[in-house]
Amino acid sequence: MLRRNSARPRPPRRPARSGTSHTETRTAYRSAISHWVNGTRQPTGRTGHYLAEALSRRAGRTVTLTEIGLRDPEAAVPDDPDPVVTVTDLGRADMERRRFLAVAAFTTAGVAMPLAYDHEAVSRMLRARTGRTLVGAEDVDVVRQSTTAFSAADERLGGGHGLTTVTAYLADTAAPMLRARFATEALRRAAFGAVAELAYLAGWKHHDLGQEGAAQRYYQVGYQLACEADPHGHAAWMMRALAHQALSLKQPHHCVDLVEGALSRGLGHVDGQTEALLHITHARAFAAVNEKPAAARALLAAEDALLRDDGPQPSFSLVSGPAAGTVASHTARTLTDLADHVGTEQQHRDALLRWDPVKYKRVHALTYADLGDSLAAQARADEAVAAWSEALTLMDGMTSDRTRKAITSIRSTLAVYQRRKVPGAAELARRAREALA
């Protein structure tokens, strides 16, 4: 009788799997990372962004590609879907005085950025990246108070004063707060609004220094942050900021569409003072493209909105000073484009009465310069010299490219006045030379 083998038959040997083992994979990862660290190779695709995100979560703060050596410090900050990363990169670039930011170019296409922005997609991404730290109302209040103090110094001493301090605070204190957790949705919105206002101030300071590409980048990211805070009023205000910059540079492309987009967002969601500021920018945009009837209608709309007493005015629009003074000043600029020099003069004089000369020293200086221009256009040379003289007195000690441009613009007219022996012209020309030296 045959005995059965009690041992079970062995299953057939499986063929070896192709590919690498886990040990080999880990070795490959370590090898790749060593190449990144040594700078001999860059990670491909989105790998660098994943690394920065992982490090940000571990560190509890925003870690950027530049910080970990995966982006050239002198390369322009590229568009990043995360505005918190972008504003951090911009702030650190300012802190480290990287040259690319000072020479960045303003683009007309960049003016229209908000018109194609997908706020909902970005909002979902931001909410998925919440950190562990809990932020309270006091943290947000401190950012607002700091912005108020920085703004006050900016108005008195010019955009070049304290720029590094503002941007360092933005990158290292304010922006990281947005990666935290918030007890309520209202507090989260307030935090994004506070940082958006600080980004606006950084943009404004660059604009005052004539660094328009950098200013535009800050305004764009300020708009993105404002969408998280208030997609109606605050976002509309940042759209106005982009249009205002373009109009100041005589680049009106997209401005009418942009301000109309701002009005469609903001109407019914903002107070009369803020609405008036949107309408007056609308008027300037129409005047810049020579649409005179539309500009006149927008001027009337601004005046009507200014009469509404339905405040309070939000901090994001209060930053530009008394609404009545701003409306008068921008009405003057609108009338300048429409060649109404008499009306321009009256509006500039009205603006001077509405601005505190101590708190808004730079505004007074630039308004006197503009007033002198309107007087010169009316062949009132003596009065023009007096206005320009007042402007130069107020500009003393300011670090501002706008004030320098205002001084430069009067020199050709002063040369004519000197030949005509206009009283005070020679002395004013001397002061202008010294101010620009």
C-alpha positions as CSV (number, residue, x, y, z in Angstrom):
1,M,0.0,0.0,0.0
2,L,1.4,3.3,-1.0
3,R,1.7,5.8,1.8
4,R,0.6,9.4,1.0
5,N,3.0,12.2,1.7
6,S,1.5,14.2,4.5
7,A,3.4,17.3,3.6
8,R,1.4,19.7,1.5
9,P,2.8,20.4,-1.9
10,R,4.7,23.7,-2.2
11,P,3.0,26.3,-4.4
12,P,4.9,27.2,-7.5
13,R,7.5,30.0,-7.1
14,R,6.2,33.4,-8.2
15,P,8.3,35.2,-10.7
16,A,10.2,38.1,-9.2
17,R,8.4,41.5,-9.6
18,S,9.9,44.0,-11.8
19,G,10.8,47.5,-10.3
20,T,12.6,48.5,-7.2
21,S,12.4,47.4,-3.6
22,H,11.2,49.7,-0.8
23,T,14.9,50.0,0.3
24,E,15.9,51.0,-3.2
25,T,13.1,53.6,-3.4
26,R,14.1,55.2,-0.1
27,T,17.7,55.3,-1.4
28,A,16.5,56.9,-4.6
29,Y,14.5,59.5,-2.6
30,R,17.6,60.3,-0.4
31,S,19.7,60.6,-3.5
32,A,17.2,63.0,-5.1
33,I,17.0,65.1,-2.0
34,S,20.8,65.3,-1.7
35,H,20.9,66.6,-5.3
36,W,18.3,69.3,-4.4
37,V,20.3,70.3,-1.2
38,N,23.5,70.5,-3.2
39,G,21.9,72.5,-5.9
40,T,22.9,70.2,-8.7
41,R,19.3,69.4,-9.6
42,Q,15.9,70.9,-9.1
43,P,12.8,68.9,-8.3
44,T,10.5,68.5,-11.2
45,G,6.8,69.3,-11.6
46,R,5.0,70.3,-8.4
47,T,7.4,68.4,-6.1
48,G,9.0,71.7,-4.8
49,H,5.6,73.1,-3.9
50,Y,4.7,69.8,-2.1
51,L,7.9,70.1,-0.1
52,A,7.3,73.7,0.8
53,E,3.7,72.8,1.9
54,A,4.9,69.9,4.0
55,L,7.5,72.0,5.7
56,S,5.0,74.8,6.3
57,R,2.6,72.4,8.1
58,R,5.5,71.0,10.2
59,A,6.9,74.5,11.0
60,G,3.5,76.1,11.6
61,R,4.4,79.0,9.4
62,T,4.6,79.7,5.6
63,V,7.8,78.2,4.2
64,T,8.5,79.4,0.6
65,L,10.4,77.9,-2.3
66,T,13.0,80.7,-2.1
67,E,13.6,80.0,1.6
68,I,14.4,76.4,1.0
69,G,16.6,77.1,-1.9
70,L,14.4,75.9,-4.7
71,R,13.9,79.3,-6.4
72,D,16.5,81.8,-7.4
73,P,16.3,84.7,-4.9
74,E,16.7,87.2,-7.8
75,A,14.0,85.6,-9.9
76,A,10.7,87.4,-10.0
77,V,8.0,85.9,-7.7
78,P,5.9,83.8,-9.9
79,D,2.1,83.6,-9.7
80,D,1.2,81.1,-7.0
81,P,-2.4,79.9,-6.4
82,D,-1.9,80.6,-2.7
83,P,-2.0,84.3,-2.0
84,V,-0.5,83.7,1.5
85,V,2.6,82.2,-0.1
86,T,2.7,85.1,-2.6
87,V,2.5,87.9,0.0
88,T,5.1,86.1,2.1
89,D,7.5,85.9,-0.8
90,L,6.9,89.5,-1.8
91,G,7.5,90.7,1.8
92,R,10.7,88.7,2.2
93,A,12.0,89.9,-1.2
94,D,11.5,93.5,0.1
95,M,13.2,92.7,3.4
96,E,16.2,91.3,1.6
97,R,16.2,94.2,-1.0
98,R,16.1,91.9,-3.9
99,R,16.6,93.8,-7.1
100,F,14.0,92.1,-9.2
101,L,11.2,93.7,-7.1
102,A,12.6,97.3,-7.6
103,V,12.7,96.8,-11.4
104,A,9.5,94.8,-11.8
105,A,7.4,96.1,-14.7
106,F,3.9,97.3,-14.5
107,T,1.6,95.6,-17.1
108,T,-1.7,96.7,-18.5
109,A,-2.8,93.0,-18.6
110,G,-2.2,92.9,-14.8
111,V,-4.8,95.6,-14.3
112,A,-7.5,93.2,-15.5
113,M,-6.4,90.3,-13.2
114,P,-9.5,90.5,-10.9
115,L,-11.9,90.1,-13.8
116,A,-10.7,86.5,-14.4
117,Y,-9.9,85.5,-10.8
118,D,-11.5,82.3,-9.5
119,H,-12.1,83.2,-5.9
120,E,-14.0,80.0,-5.0
121,A,-11.2,77.6,-6.0
122,V,-8.6,79.6,-4.1
123,S,-10.9,79.8,-1.0
124,R,-11.3,76.0,-0.9
125,M,-7.5,75.6,-1.1
126,L,-6.9,78.1,1.7
127,R,-9.4,76.4,4.0
128,A,-7.8,73.0,3.4
129,R,-4.4,74.4,4.6
130,T,-5.4,75.4,8.1
131,G,-2.7,75.1,10.7
132,R,-2.6,74.2,14.4
133,T,-2.1,77.6,16.0
134,L,-5.3,79.4,17.2
135,V,-5.5,83.2,16.4
136,G,-7.6,85.5,18.5
137,A,-9.2,88.9,18.1
138,E,-6.2,90.6,19.8
139,D,-3.8,89.3,17.2
140,V,-5.9,90.8,14.4
141,D,-6.3,94.1,16.3
142,V,-2.5,94.5,16.6
143,V,-2.1,94.1,12.8
144,R,-4.7,96.8,12.2
145,Q,-3.1,99.1,14.8
146,S,0.3,98.6,13.2
147,T,-1.0,99.3,9.8
148,T,-2.6,102.6,11.0
149,A,0.8,103.6,12.5
150,F,2.7,102.7,9.4
151,S,0.2,104.6,7.3
152,A,0.5,107.8,9.4
153,A,4.3,107.7,9.0
154,D,3.9,107.1,5.3
155,E,1.8,110.2,4.8
156,R,4.2,112.5,6.6
157,L,7.6,111.1,5.4
158,G,6.9,109.4,2.1
159,G,6.8,105.8,0.8
160,G,10.5,105.2,1.2
161,H,10.2,105.7,5.0
162,G,9.9,102.3,6.8
163,L,9.2,100.2,3.7
164,T,11.5,97.4,4.9
165,T,9.8,97.5,8.4
166,V,6.3,97.3,6.9
167,T,7.2,94.4,4.6
168,A,9.1,92.5,7.3
169,Y,6.0,92.7,9.5
170,L,3.8,91.6,6.7
171,A,5.9,88.6,5.8
172,D,6.9,87.4,9.3
173,T,4.0,88.3,11.5
174,A,0.8,89.2,9.6
175,A,0.8,86.7,6.7
176,P,1.7,83.6,8.9
177,M,-1.4,84.4,10.9
178,L,-3.6,83.4,8.0
179,R,-2.4,79.8,8.2
180,A,-3.8,79.5,11.7
181,R,-7.2,78.4,13.0
182,F,-9.9,80.8,13.9
183,A,-12.7,80.4,16.5
184,T,-15.3,82.0,14.2
185,E,-15.8,82.7,10.5
186,A,-16.1,86.4,11.4
187,L,-12.6,86.4,13.0
188,R,-11.1,84.6,9.9
189,R,-12.6,87.2,7.6
190,A,-11.2,90.0,9.9
191,A,-7.7,88.5,9.8
192,F,-7.7,88.3,6.0
193,G,-9.0,91.8,5.8
194,A,-6.3,93.2,8.1
195,V,-3.5,91.5,6.1
196,A,-5.1,92.7,2.8
197,E,-4.9,96.3,4.2
198,L,-1.3,95.9,5.1
199,A,-0.5,94.5,1.6
200,Y,-2.3,97.5,0.1
201,L,-0.1,99.8,2.2
202,A,3.0,98.0,0.9
203,G,1.8,98.5,-2.6
204,W,1.0,102.2,-2.0
205,K,4.5,102.7,-0.7
206,H,6.0,101.2,-3.8
207,H,3.7,103.3,-5.9
208,D,5.0,106.4,-4.1
209,L,8.5,105.3,-4.8
210,G,7.8,104.9,-8.5
211,Q,8.3,101.1,-8.3
212,E,5.1,100.3,-10.2
213,G,5.6,96.7,-11.0
214,A,6.1,95.9,-7.3
215,A,3.1,98.0,-6.4
216,Q,0.9,96.1,-8.8
217,R,1.9,92.8,-7.4
218,Y,1.0,93.9,-3.9
219,Y,-2.3,95.3,-5.1
220,Q,-3.1,92.0,-6.9
221,V,-2.4,89.8,-3.8
222,G,-4.2,92.4,-1.6
223,Y,-7.2,91.8,-3.9
224,Q,-6.9,88.0,-3.4
225,L,-6.8,88.4,0.4
226,A,-9.7,90.9,0.4
227,C,-11.8,88.3,-1.5
228,E,-11.5,86.1,1.6
229,A,-12.4,88.9,3.9
230,D,-15.2,90.5,2.0
231,P,-15.8,89.6,-1.6
232,H,-18.1,92.6,-2.0
233,G,-16.9,95.8,-0.5
234,H,-13.2,95.1,0.3
235,A,-12.6,93.3,-3.0
236,A,-14.2,96.2,-4.8
237,W,-11.9,98.6,-3.1
238,M,-8.8,96.6,-4.2
239,M,-10.1,96.6,-7.8
240,R,-10.3,100.4,-7.4
241,A,-6.7,100.4,-6.2
242,L,-5.5,98.6,-9.4
243,A,-7.5,101.0,-11.6
244,H,-6.2,104.1,-9.6
245,Q,-2.6,103.1,-10.2
246,A,-3.2,102.5,-13.9
247,L,-4.9,105.9,-14.2
248,S,-2.0,107.6,-12.4
249,L,0.3,106.1,-15.0
250,K,-1.8,107.3,-17.9
251,Q,-2.6,103.6,-18.8
252,P,-6.4,103.5,-18.9
253,H,-6.7,100.1,-20.6
254,H,-9.2,97.9,-18.7
255,C,-9.9,100.6,-16.1
256,V,-13.5,101.3,-17.1
257,D,-14.3,97.5,-17.0
258,L,-12.4,97.1,-13.8
259,V,-14.2,99.9,-12.0
260,E,-17.6,98.8,-13.3
261,G,-16.8,95.4,-11.9
262,A,-16.0,97.0,-8.6
263,L,-19.2,98.9,-8.6
264,S,-21.3,95.8,-9.4
265,R,-19.7,94.1,-6.4
266,G,-19.8,97.0,-4.0
267,L,-23.1,98.7,-4.6
268,G,-25.5,97.8,-1.8
269,H,-22.6,96.5,0.4
270,V,-20.7,99.7,1.2
271,D,-21.4,103.0,2.8
272,G,-21.9,106.2,0.9
273,Q,-18.4,107.5,1.5
274,T,-16.8,104.3,0.1
275,E,-19.3,104.3,-2.8
276,A,-18.4,107.9,-3.6
277,L,-14.7,106.8,-3.9
278,L,-15.7,104.1,-6.4
279,H,-17.8,106.5,-8.5
280,I,-15.0,109.1,-8.6
281,T,-12.6,106.5,-9.9
282,H,-15.2,105.6,-12.5
283,A,-15.3,109.2,-13.6
284,R,-11.5,109.3,-13.9
285,A,-11.5,106.2,-16.0
286,F,-14.2,107.6,-18.4
287,A,-12.3,110.9,-18.6
288,A,-9.1,109.1,-19.4
289,V,-10.7,107.6,-22.5
290,N,-12.4,110.8,-23.4
291,E,-16.0,109.7,-22.7
292,K,-17.1,113.0,-21.4
293,P,-20.8,112.4,-20.8
294,A,-20.2,109.2,-18.9
295,A,-17.5,111.0,-16.8
296,A,-20.0,113.8,-16.0
297,R,-22.6,111.2,-14.8
298,A,-20.0,109.4,-12.7
299,L,-19.0,112.8,-11.0
300,L,-22.7,113.4,-10.1
301,A,-23.0,109.9,-8.8
302,A,-20.0,110.5,-6.5
303,E,-21.4,113.7,-5.2
304,D,-24.8,112.0,-4.5
305,A,-23.2,109.1,-2.7
306,L,-21.1,111.5,-0.6
307,L,-24.2,113.1,0.8
308,R,-25.4,109.8,2.2
309,D,-24.8,109.5,5.9
310,D,-25.1,105.7,6.3
311,G,-21.6,104.8,7.8
312,P,-19.6,103.5,9.4
313,Q,-16.9,103.8,6.8
314,P,-14.7,100.6,6.8
315,S,-11.0,100.8,7.6
316,F,-10.0,99.6,4.2
317,S,-11.4,102.8,2.6
318,L,-10.6,105.1,5.5
319,V,-6.9,104.5,4.7
320,S,-7.1,107.1,1.9
321,G,-8.2,109.8,4.2
322,P,-11.4,111.9,4.3
323,A,-13.7,110.8,1.5
324,A,-14.8,114.4,0.7
325,G,-11.1,115.5,0.2
326,T,-10.4,112.5,-2.0
327,V,-13.5,113.1,-4.1
328,A,-12.5,116.7,-4.5
329,S,-8.9,115.8,-5.4
330,H,-10.0,113.2,-8.0
331,T,-12.7,115.5,-9.4
332,A,-9.9,117.9,-10.1
333,R,-7.9,115.3,-11.9
334,T,-11.0,114.3,-13.9
335,L,-11.5,117.9,-14.9
336,T,-7.8,118.2,-15.8
337,D,-8.3,115.4,-18.3
338,L,-11.4,117.3,-19.6
339,A,-9.3,120.5,-19.9
340,D,-11.5,122.4,-17.4
341,H,-8.7,124.3,-15.7
342,V,-11.0,126.7,-13.8
343,G,-13.0,123.8,-12.4
344,T,-9.7,122.0,-11.6
345,E,-8.5,124.9,-9.6
346,Q,-11.6,125.1,-7.5
347,Q,-11.6,121.4,-6.7
348,H,-7.9,121.5,-5.6
349,R,-8.7,124.5,-3.3
350,D,-11.7,122.6,-1.9
351,A,-9.5,119.5,-1.3
352,L,-6.9,121.6,0.6
353,L,-9.7,122.7,3.0
354,R,-10.7,119.1,3.6
355,W,-7.3,117.5,4.4
356,D,-5.6,117.9,7.7
357,P,-2.3,119.7,6.7
358,V,-0.3,117.9,9.5
359,K,-1.7,114.4,9.2
360,Y,-1.7,114.5,5.4
361,K,1.4,116.5,4.6
362,R,2.2,114.6,1.4
363,V,-1.3,115.1,0.1
364,H,-1.1,118.8,0.7
365,A,2.2,119.0,-1.0
366,L,1.0,117.2,-4.2
367,T,-2.2,119.2,-4.2
368,Y,-0.4,122.5,-4.1
369,A,1.8,121.2,-7.0
370,D,-1.3,120.4,-9.0
371,L,-2.9,123.7,-8.1
372,G,0.1,125.5,-9.4
373,D,-0.2,123.5,-12.7
374,S,-3.9,124.6,-13.0
375,L,-3.0,128.2,-12.3
376,A,-0.2,128.1,-14.9
377,A,-2.6,126.7,-17.4
378,Q,-4.7,129.8,-16.9
379,A,-1.6,132.1,-17.4
380,R,-1.6,133.2,-13.7
381,A,2.1,133.0,-13.3
382,D,2.5,134.8,-9.9
383,E,-0.1,132.6,-8.2
384,A,1.4,129.4,-9.8
385,V,4.8,130.3,-8.3
386,A,3.3,130.8,-4.9
387,A,1.5,127.5,-5.0
388,W,4.6,125.6,-6.2
389,S,6.7,127.3,-3.5
390,E,4.3,126.0,-0.8
391,A,4.5,122.6,-2.4
392,L,8.3,122.5,-2.2
393,T,8.2,123.6,1.5
394,L,6.0,120.7,2.4
395,M,8.0,118.2,0.3
396,D,11.2,118.9,2.3
397,G,12.5,115.7,4.0
398,M,10.1,113.3,2.1
399,T,11.3,110.1,0.4
400,S,8.9,110.0,-2.4
401,D,9.3,109.6,-6.2
402,R,5.9,111.3,-6.7
403,T,7.1,114.5,-5.1
404,R,10.3,114.4,-7.1
405,K,8.3,114.0,-10.3
406,A,6.1,116.9,-9.3
407,I,9.2,119.1,-8.8
408,T,10.7,118.0,-12.1
409,S,7.5,118.8,-14.0
410,I,7.5,122.5,-13.0
411,R,11.1,123.2,-14.1
412,S,10.4,123.8,-17.8
413,T,7.6,126.3,-16.9
414,L,9.9,128.0,-14.3
415,A,12.5,128.4,-17.0
416,V,10.0,130.4,-19.1
417,Y,8.9,132.4,-16.0
418,Q,12.6,133.3,-15.3
419,R,13.0,134.7,-18.8
420,R,9.9,136.7,-18.3
421,K,11.2,138.0,-15.0
422,V,8.2,136.6,-13.0
423,P,8.8,137.5,-9.4
424,G,10.0,134.6,-7.3
425,A,10.6,132.3,-10.3
426,A,14.4,132.4,-10.1
427,E,14.4,131.6,-6.4
428,L,11.9,128.8,-6.8
429,A,14.1,127.3,-9.6
430,R,17.1,127.3,-7.3
431,R,15.1,125.5,-4.6
432,A,13.8,123.0,-7.1
433,R,17.4,122.2,-8.2
434,E,18.5,121.7,-4.6
435,A,15.5,119.5,-3.9
436,L,16.4,117.2,-6.8
437,A,20.2,117.2,-6.1
